[in-house]
Amino acid sequence: MVKSSVRARIAGTIALAAASALLPAAPASGTPVDGEVSAGAYALGGGACEVQTASDGKVTSTFQPGDGGRTATSTADFLARDGGDRESVHGHSETSSTGVAVARDGALGKVTFTAQQQVTMTDDRASDCGLRIVDDTQAEALVRVRRRGRLRIAWESGGAGVIEQILVSRNGTLKFNDFLPGEQGTASIRVGRGRFRIYTHFSTRVGEDEVATHDTVTRKGDYSTVVTFRR
């Protein structure tokens, strides 16, 4: 059974936003690094079941060099009821996304994105709603480069989380774009003077088909992406 505190929280059902709605708007200013991180969660599937959620929604935080970094955190509770209005499956998610920037000589020195995610699902009945819960981190920075050099990109993920995408572009032109780049890796791209957009997307998910009836499964994920300017 769902705890009364969770049931009370879910009583005020909130419509779920699509995953694409979590994409942060591109920042724009004259600072060496303007960044934004977001944290959120959403549900997929559900079939004929009624899926309810109560959450903090998409939470964003902006960061710049010298501010020590900023973190966005979001929690959510999910509940699916079958056709007989019986509690079939419920879950809980916690997402924390952080961005830190370092400037050198009025331009990009380094930008670091990190996240910790945890999603838990309990299957309360044998009825199958096909529910999936996704923890979602998206992070972005608009950075200034003052001289020719390279951007070194290093990424790493652990647990059940997956890096969905890493992207670097200039004026809408892709310089680097890797979907599902793997748990660990590096890349280096040549750059000149200008403003560049860096974007990363990371998620951790659990599905009802992974959970035995009357059992609970917890998935945890963490990641980091570090972009450094080098001459």
C-alpha positions as protocol buffer text, in pm:
chain_id: "A"
residue {
  index: 1
  type: MET
  ca { x: 0 y: 0 z: 0 }
}
residue {
  index: 2
  type: VAL
  ca { x: 109 y: 357 z: -59 }
}
residue {
  index: 3
  type: LYS
  ca { x: 203 y: 548 z: 256 }
}
residue {
  index: 4
  type: SER
  ca { x: -55 y: 806 z: 363 }
}
residue {
  index: 5
  type: SER
  ca { x: 195 y: 1093 z: 319 }
}
residue {
  index: 6
  type: VAL
  ca { x: 254 y: 993 z: -42 }
}
residue {
  index: 7
  type: ARG
  ca { x: -119 y: 944 z: -103 }
}
residue {
  index: 8
  type: ALA
  ca { x: -189 y: 1291 z: 34 }
}
residue {
  index: 9
  type: ARG
  ca { x: 76 y: 1444 z: -186 }
}
residue {
  index: 10
  type: ILE
  ca { x: -64 y: 1274 z: -495 }
}
residue {
  index: 11
  type: ALA
  ca { x: -418 y: 1391 z: -416 }
}
residue {
  index: 12
  type: GLY
  ca { x: -343 y: 1713 z: -603 }
}
residue {
  index: 13
  type: THR
  ca { x: -268 y: 1556 z: -942 }
}
residue {
  index: 14
  type: ILE
  ca { x: -43 y: 1760 z: -1170 }
}
residue {
  index: 15
  type: ALA
  ca { x: -35 y: 1709 z: -1547 }
}
residue {
  index: 16
  type: LEU
  ca { x: 302 y: 1570 z: -1656 }
}
residue {
  index: 17
  type: ALA
  ca { x: 516 y: 1771 z: -1894 }
}
residue {
  index: 18
  type: ALA
  ca { x: 674 y: 1598 z: -2190 }
}
residue {
  index: 19
  type: ALA
  ca { x: 1044 y: 1523 z: -2169 }
}
residue {
  index: 20
  type: SER
  ca { x: 1121 y: 1779 z: -2439 }
}
residue {
  index: 21
  type: ALA
  ca { x: 973 y: 2051 z: -2219 }
}
residue {
  index: 22
  type: LEU
  ca { x: 1263 y: 2008 z: -1980 }
}
residue {
  index: 23
  type: LEU
  ca { x: 1508 y: 2155 z: -2229 }
}
residue {
  index: 24
  type: PRO
  ca { x: 1636 y: 2482 z: -2075 }
}
residue {
  index: 25
  type: ALA
  ca { x: 1632 y: 2795 z: -2284 }
}
residue {
  index: 26
  type: ALA
  ca { x: 1972 y: 2907 z: -2410 }
}
residue {
  index: 27
  type: PRO
  ca { x: 2119 y: 3173 z: -2181 }
}
residue {
  index: 28
  type: ALA
  ca { x: 2263 y: 3486 z: -2335 }
}
residue {
  index: 29
  type: SER
  ca { x: 2477 y: 3759 z: -2177 }
}
residue {
  index: 30
  type: GLY
  ca { x: 2824 y: 3904 z: -2193 }
}
residue {
  index: 31
  type: THR
  ca { x: 2970 y: 3688 z: -1917 }
}
residue {
  index: 32
  type: PRO
  ca { x: 3239 y: 3427 z: -1997 }
}
residue {
  index: 33
  type: VAL
  ca { x: 3001 y: 3144 z: -1900 }
}
residue {
  index: 34
  type: ASP
  ca { x: 2623 y: 3159 z: -1861 }
}
residue {
  index: 35
  type: GLY
  ca { x: 2484 y: 2824 z: -1753 }
}
residue {
  index: 36
  type: GLU
  ca { x: 2162 y: 2657 z: -1648 }
}
residue {
  index: 37
  type: VAL
  ca { x: 2086 y: 2313 z: -1504 }
}
residue {
  index: 38
  type: SER
  ca { x: 1746 y: 2151 z: -1466 }
}
residue {
  index: 39
  type: ALA
  ca { x: 1613 y: 1862 z: -1260 }
}
residue {
  index: 40
  type: GLY
  ca { x: 1282 y: 1682 z: -1303 }
}
residue {
  index: 41
  type: ALA
  ca { x: 1099 y: 1353 z: -1355 }
}
residue {
  index: 42
  type: TYR
  ca { x: 817 y: 1223 z: -1569 }
}
residue {
  index: 43
  type: ALA
  ca { x: 614 y: 907 z: -1632 }
}
residue {
  index: 44
  type: LEU
  ca { x: 574 y: 705 z: -1951 }
}
residue {
  index: 45
  type: GLY
  ca { x: 319 y: 439 z: -2039 }
}
residue {
  index: 46
  type: GLY
  ca { x: 40 y: 362 z: -1796 }
}
residue {
  index: 47
  type: GLY
  ca { x: -187 y: 196 z: -2051 }
}
residue {
  index: 48
  type: ALA
  ca { x: -549 y: 200 z: -1942 }
}
residue {
  index: 49
  type: CYS
  ca { x: -447 y: 288 z: -1587 }
}
residue {
  index: 50
  type: GLU
  ca { x: -494 y: 630 z: -1432 }
}
residue {
  index: 51
  type: VAL
  ca { x: -150 y: 777 z: -1356 }
}
residue {
  index: 52
  type: GLN
  ca { x: -126 y: 1056 z: -1101 }
}
residue {
  index: 53
  type: THR
  ca { x: 179 y: 1255 z: -1000 }
}
residue {
  index: 54
  type: ALA
  ca { x: 273 y: 1515 z: -744 }
}
residue {
  index: 55
  type: SER
  ca { x: 610 y: 1677 z: -799 }
}
residue {
  index: 56
  type: ASP
  ca { x: 824 y: 1986 z: -777 }
}
residue {
  index: 57
  type: GLY
  ca { x: 811 y: 1987 z: -1155 }
}
residue {
  index: 58
  type: LYS
  ca { x: 1104 y: 2104 z: -1361 }
}
residue {
  index: 59
  type: VAL
  ca { x: 1339 y: 2294 z: -1130 }
}
residue {
  index: 60
  type: THR
  ca { x: 1613 y: 2510 z: -1284 }
}
residue {
  index: 61
  type: SER
  ca { x: 1915 y: 2694 z: -1149 }
}
residue {
  index: 62
  type: THR
  ca { x: 2150 y: 2933 z: -1328 }
}
residue {
  index: 63
  type: PHE
  ca { x: 2523 y: 2963 z: -1266 }
}
residue {
  index: 64
  type: GLN
  ca { x: 2819 y: 3180 z: -1365 }
}
residue {
  index: 65
  type: PRO
  ca { x: 3191 y: 3191 z: -1285 }
}
residue {
  index: 66
  type: GLY
  ca { x: 3271 y: 3290 z: -929 }
}
residue {
  index: 67
  type: ASP
  ca { x: 2938 y: 3189 z: -774 }
}
residue {
  index: 68
  type: GLY
  ca { x: 3067 y: 2855 z: -643 }
}
residue {
  index: 69
  type: GLY
  ca { x: 2825 y: 2658 z: -859 }
}
residue {
  index: 70
  type: ARG
  ca { x: 2450 y: 2612 z: -839 }
}
residue {
  index: 71
  type: THR
  ca { x: 2227 y: 2307 z: -788 }
}
residue {
  index: 72
  type: ALA
  ca { x: 1869 y: 2230 z: -892 }
}
residue {
  index: 73
  type: THR
  ca { x: 1682 y: 1957 z: -700 }
}
residue {
  index: 74
  type: SER
  ca { x: 1344 y: 1803 z: -769 }
}
residue {
  index: 75
  type: THR
  ca { x: 1137 y: 1522 z: -616 }
}
residue {
  index: 76
  type: ALA
  ca { x: 825 y: 1350 z: -746 }
}
residue {
  index: 77
  type: ASP
  ca { x: 574 y: 1081 z: -640 }
}
residue {
  index: 78
  type: PHE
  ca { x: 379 y: 868 z: -889 }
}
residue {
  index: 79
  type: LEU
  ca { x: 74 y: 645 z: -849 }
}
residue {
  index: 80
  type: ALA
  ca { x: -105 y: 428 z: -1106 }
}
residue {
  index: 81
  type: ARG
  ca { x: -453 y: 283 z: -1044 }
}
residue {
  index: 82
  type: ASP
  ca { x: -600 y: 0 z: -1251 }
}
residue {
  index: 83
  type: GLY
  ca { x: -946 y: -13 z: -1404 }
}
residue {
  index: 84
  type: GLY
  ca { x: -1095 y: -114 z: -1067 }
}
residue {
  index: 85
  type: ASP
  ca { x: -950 y: 201 z: -908 }
}
residue {
  index: 86
  type: ARG
  ca { x: -704 y: -13 z: -712 }
}
residue {
  index: 87
  type: GLU
  ca { x: -347 y: 98 z: -643 }
}
residue {
  index: 88
  type: SER
  ca { x: -137 y: -98 z: -891 }
}
residue {
  index: 89
  type: VAL
  ca { x: 210 y: 59 z: -874 }
}
residue {
  index: 90
  type: HIS
  ca { x: 372 y: 361 z: -713 }
}
residue {
  index: 91
  type: GLY
  ca { x: 711 y: 527 z: -725 }
}
residue {
  index: 92
  type: HIS
  ca { x: 931 y: 807 z: -601 }
}
residue {
  index: 93
  type: SER
  ca { x: 1214 y: 1000 z: -766 }
}
residue {
  index: 94
  type: GLU
  ca { x: 1487 y: 1237 z: -652 }
}
residue {
  index: 95
  type: THR
  ca { x: 1706 y: 1436 z: -891 }
}
residue {
  index: 96
  type: SER
  ca { x: 1993 y: 1676 z: -818 }
}
residue {
  index: 97
  type: SER
  ca { x: 2174 y: 1864 z: -1099 }
}
residue {
  index: 98
  type: THR
  ca { x: 2476 y: 2092 z: -1050 }
}
residue {
  index: 99
  type: GLY
  ca { x: 2671 y: 2330 z: -1273 }
}
residue {
  index: 100
  type: VAL
  ca { x: 3006 y: 2496 z: -1193 }
}
residue {
  index: 101
  type: ALA
  ca { x: 3198 y: 2740 z: -1415 }
}
residue {
  index: 102
  type: VAL
  ca { x: 3554 y: 2874 z: -1407 }
}
residue {
  index: 103
  type: ALA
  ca { x: 3665 y: 3171 z: -1617 }
}
residue {
  index: 104
  type: ARG
  ca { x: 4021 y: 3252 z: -1731 }
}
residue {
  index: 105
  type: ASP
  ca { x: 4119 y: 3586 z: -1890 }
}
residue {
  index: 106
  type: GLY
  ca { x: 3757 y: 3681 z: -1942 }
}
residue {
  index: 107
  type: ALA
  ca { x: 3670 y: 3361 z: -2127 }
}
residue {
  index: 108
  type: LEU
  ca { x: 3587 y: 2997 z: -2066 }
}
residue {
  index: 109
  type: GLY
  ca { x: 3826 y: 2807 z: -1843 }
}
residue {
  index: 110
  type: LYS
  ca { x: 3616 y: 2508 z: -1748 }
}
residue {
  index: 111
  type: VAL
  ca { x: 3252 y: 2412 z: -1703 }
}
residue {
  index: 112
  type: THR
  ca { x: 3144 y: 2106 z: -1504 }
}
residue {
  index: 113
  type: PHE
  ca { x: 2803 y: 1942 z: -1500 }
}
residue {
  index: 114
  type: THR
  ca { x: 2716 y: 1671 z: -1244 }
}
residue {
  index: 115
  type: ALA
  ca { x: 2399 y: 1493 z: -1135 }
}
residue {
  index: 116
  type: GLN
  ca { x: 2275 y: 1236 z: -885 }
}
residue {
  index: 117
  type: GLN
  ca { x: 1947 y: 1057 z: -949 }
}
residue {
  index: 118
  type: GLN
  ca { x: 1744 y: 794 z: -767 }
}
residue {
  index: 119
  type: VAL
  ca { x: 1414 y: 642 z: -874 }
}
residue {
  index: 120
  type: THR
  ca { x: 1218 y: 379 z: -677 }
}
residue {
  index: 121
  type: MET
  ca { x: 917 y: 175 z: -789 }
}
residue {
  index: 122
  type: THR
  ca { x: 692 y: -64 z: -593 }
}
residue {
  index: 123
  type: ASP
  ca { x: 456 y: -307 z: -767 }
}
residue {
  index: 124
  type: ASP
  ca { x: 150 y: -326 z: -541 }
}
residue {
  index: 125
  type: ARG
  ca { x: -67 y: -564 z: -746 }
}
residue {
  index: 126
  type: ALA
  ca { x: -40 y: -823 z: -1021 }
}
residue {
  index: 127
  type: SER
  ca { x: -226 y: -594 z: -1264 }
}
residue {
  index: 128
  type: ASP
  ca { x: 10 y: -442 z: -1521 }
}
residue {
  index: 129
  type: CYS
  ca { x: -9 y: -69 z: -1593 }
}
residue {
  index: 130
  type: GLY
  ca { x: 316 y: -63 z: -1791 }
}
residue {
  index: 131
  type: LEU
  ca { x: 437 y: 240 z: -1596 }
}
residue {
  index: 132
  type: ARG
  ca { x: 792 y: 374 z: -1640 }
}
residue {
  index: 133
  type: ILE
  ca { x: 947 y: 656 z: -1437 }
}
residue {
  index: 134
  type: VAL
  ca { x: 1233 y: 867 z: -1570 }
}
residue {
  index: 135
  type: ASP
  ca { x: 1461 y: 1098 z: -1370 }
}
residue {
  index: 136
  type: ASP
  ca { x: 1586 y: 1372 z: -1600 }
}
residue {
  index: 137
  type: THR
  ca { x: 1883 y: 1612 z: -1589 }
}
residue {
  index: 138
  type: GLN
  ca { x: 1954 y: 1863 z: -1863 }
}
residue {
  index: 139
  type: ALA
  ca { x: 2237 y: 2114 z: -1849 }
}
residue {
  index: 140
  type: GLU
  ca { x: 2349 y: 2392 z: -2078 }
}
residue {
  index: 141
  type: ALA
  ca { x: 2610 y: 2668 z: -2093 }
}
residue {
  index: 142
  type: LEU
  ca { x: 2678 y: 2950 z: -2336 }
}
residue {
  index: 143
  type: VAL
  ca { x: 3053 y: 3014 z: -2323 }
}
residue {
  index: 144
  type: ARG
  ca { x: 3296 y: 3268 z: -2468 }
}
residue {
  index: 145
  type: VAL
  ca { x: 3622 y: 3163 z: -2637 }
}
residue {
  index: 146
  type: ARG
  ca { x: 3874 y: 3445 z: -2702 }
}
residue {
  index: 147
  type: ARG
  ca { x: 4149 y: 3262 z: -2893 }
}
residue {
  index: 148
  type: ARG
  ca { x: 4210 y: 2958 z: -3104 }
}
residue {
  index: 149
  type: GLY
  ca { x: 4245 y: 2633 z: -2915 }
}
residue {
  index: 150
  type: ARG
  ca { x: 4059 y: 2319 z: -2825 }
}
residue {
  index: 151
  type: LEU
  ca { x: 3764 y: 2222 z: -2614 }
}
residue {
  index: 152
  type: ARG
  ca { x: 3836 y: 1898 z: -2430 }
}
residue {
  index: 153
  type: ILE
  ca { x: 3519 y: 1709 z: -2334 }
}
residue {
  index: 154
  type: ALA
  ca { x: 3536 y: 1434 z: -2069 }
}
residue {
  index: 155
  type: TRP
  ca { x: 3233 y: 1240 z: -1949 }
}
residue {
  index: 156
  type: GLU
  ca { x: 3162 y: 961 z: -1703 }
}
residue {
  index: 157
  type: SER
  ca { x: 2849 y: 795 z: -1567 }
}
residue {
  index: 158
  type: GLY
  ca { x: 2779 y: 531 z: -1306 }
}
residue {
  index: 159
  type: GLY
  ca { x: 2499 y: 312 z: -1175 }
}
residue {
  index: 160
  type: ALA
  ca { x: 2186 y: 271 z: -1388 }
}
residue {
  index: 161
  type: GLY
  ca { x: 2202 y: 619 z: -1540 }
}
residue {
  index: 162
  type: VAL
  ca { x: 2256 y: 687 z: -1911 }
}
residue {
  index: 163
  type: ILE
  ca { x: 2412 y: 989 z: -2080 }
}
residue {
  index: 164
  type: GLU
  ca { x: 2160 y: 1059 z: -2356 }
}
residue {
  index: 165
  type: GLN
  ca { x: 2347 y: 1331 z: -2544 }
}
residue {
  index: 166
  type: ILE
  ca { x: 2646 y: 1567 z: -2541 }
}
residue {
  index: 167
  type: LEU
  ca { x: 2642 y: 1858 z: -2785 }
}
residue {
  index: 168
  type: VAL
  ca { x: 2863 y: 2156 z: -2870 }
}
residue {
  index: 169
  type: SER
  ca { x: 2757 y: 2412 z: -3131 }
}
residue {
  index: 170
  type: ARG
  ca { x: 2850 y: 2758 z: -3256 }
}
residue {
  index: 171
  type: ASN
  ca { x: 2586 y: 2986 z: -3407 }
}
residue {
  index: 172
  type: GLY
  ca { x: 2365 y: 2683 z: -3468 }
}
residue {
  index: 173
  type: THR
  ca { x: 2640 y: 2483 z: -3639 }
}
residue {
  index: 174
  type: LEU
  ca { x: 2722 y: 2153 z: -3472 }
}
residue {
  index: 175
  type: LYS
  ca { x: 3082 y: 2104 z: -3366 }
}
residue {
  index: 176
  type: PHE
  ca { x: 3022 y: 1787 z: -3164 }
}
residue {
  index: 177
  type: ASN
  ca { x: 2704 y: 1585 z: -3120 }
}
residue {
  index: 178
  type: ASP
  ca { x: 2707 y: 1238 z: -2965 }
}
residue {
  index: 179
  type: PHE
  ca { x: 2395 y: 1044 z: -2868 }
}
residue {
  index: 180
  type: LEU
  ca { x: 2446 y: 769 z: -2609 }
}
residue {
  index: 181
  type: PRO
  ca { x: 2824 y: 824 z: -2593 }
}
residue {
  index: 182
  type: GLY
  ca { x: 2877 y: 545 z: -2338 }
}
residue {
  index: 183
  type: GLU
  ca { x: 2970 y: 536 z: -1972 }
}
residue {
  index: 184
  type: GLN
  ca { x: 3307 y: 704 z: -2011 }
}
residue {
  index: 185
  type: GLY
  ca { x: 3502 y: 886 z: -2280 }
}
residue {
  index: 186
  type: THR
  ca { x: 3680 y: 1197 z: -2403 }
}
residue {
  index: 187
  type: ALA
  ca { x: 3678 y: 1410 z: -2715 }
}
residue {
  index: 188
  type: SER
  ca { x: 3866 y: 1717 z: -2838 }
}
residue {
  index: 189
  type: ILE
  ca { x: 3744 y: 1973 z: -3090 }
}
residue {
  index: 190
  type: ARG
  ca { x: 3922 y: 2271 z: -3249 }
}
residue {
  index: 191
  type: VAL
  ca { x: 3762 y: 2608 z: -3182 }
}
residue {
  index: 192
  type: GLY
  ca { x: 3821 y: 2972 z: -3267 }
}
residue {
  index: 193
  type: ARG
  ca { x: 3698 y: 3297 z: -3119 }
}
residue {
  index: 194
  type: GLY
  ca { x: 3325 y: 3314 z: -3054 }
}
residue {
  index: 195
  type: ARG
  ca { x: 3035 y: 3199 z: -2841 }
}
residue {
  index: 196
  type: PHE
  ca { x: 2967 y: 2828 z: -2807 }
}
residue {
  index: 197
  type: ARG
  ca { x: 2671 y: 2634 z: -2668 }
}
residue {
  index: 198
  type: ILE
  ca { x: 2739 y: 2322 z: -2460 }
}
residue {
  index: 199
  type: TYR
  ca { x: 2448 y: 2089 z: -2379 }
}
residue {
  index: 200
  type: THR
  ca { x: 2421 y: 1757 z: -2193 }
}
residue {
  index: 201
  type: HIS
  ca { x: 2131 y: 1526 z: -2109 }
}
residue {
  index: 202
  type: PHE
  ca { x: 2133 y: 1246 z: -1849 }
}
residue {
  index: 203
  type: SER
  ca { x: 1857 y: 1013 z: -1722 }
}
residue {
  index: 204
  type: THR
  ca { x: 1786 y: 719 z: -1493 }
}
residue {
  index: 205
  type: ARG
  ca { x: 1471 y: 510 z: -1533 }
}
residue {
  index: 206
  type: VAL
  ca { x: 1284 y: 208 z: -1400 }
}
residue {
  index: 207
  type: GLY
  ca { x: 991 y: 19 z: -1553 }
}
residue {
  index: 208
  type: GLU
  ca { x: 710 y: -184 z: -1400 }
}
residue {
  index: 209
  type: ASP
  ca { x: 824 y: -486 z: -1601 }
}
residue {
  index: 210
  type: GLU
  ca { x: 1147 y: -484 z: -1395 }
}
residue {
  index: 211
  type: VAL
  ca { x: 966 y: -513 z: -1061 }
}
residue {
  index: 212
  type: ALA
  ca { x: 811 y: -834 z: -923 }
}
residue {
  index: 213
  type: THR
  ca { x: 466 y: -812 z: -764 }
}
residue {
  index: 214
  type: HIS
  ca { x: 486 y: -688 z: -403 }
}
residue {
  index: 215
  type: ASP
  ca { x: 852 y: -601 z: -455 }
}
residue {
  index: 216
  type: THR
  ca { x: 1045 y: -271 z: -472 }
}
residue {
  index: 217
  type: VAL
  ca { x: 1330 y: -178 z: -707 }
}
residue {
  index: 218
  type: THR
  ca { x: 1559 y: 124 z: -673 }
}
residue {
  index: 219
  type: ARG
  ca { x: 1779 y: 256 z: -952 }
}
residue {
  index: 220
  type: LYS
  ca { x: 2057 y: 510 z: -892 }
}
residue {
  index: 221
  type: GLY
  ca { x: 2261 y: 702 z: -1145 }
}
residue {
  index: 222
  type: ASP
  ca { x: 2530 y: 968 z: -1141 }
}
residue {
  index: 223
  type: TYR
  ca { x: 2731 y: 1146 z: -1409 }
}
residue {
  index: 224
  type: SER
  ca { x: 2975 y: 1424 z: -1481 }
}
residue {
  index: 225
  type: THR
  ca { x: 3066 y: 1611 z: -1798 }
}
residue {
  index: 226
  type: VAL
  ca { x: 3364 y: 1846 z: -1791 }
}
residue {
  index: 227
  type: VAL
  ca { x: 3449 y: 2083 z: -2078 }
}
residue {
  index: 228
  type: THR
  ca { x: 3789 y: 2257 z: -2058 }
}
residue {
  index: 229
  type: PHE
  ca { x: 3947 y: 2512 z: -2291 }
}
residue {
  index: 230
  type: ARG
  ca { x: 4307 y: 2434 z: -2387 }
}
residue {
  index: 231
  type: ARG
  ca { x: 4545 y: 2623 z: -2615 }
}
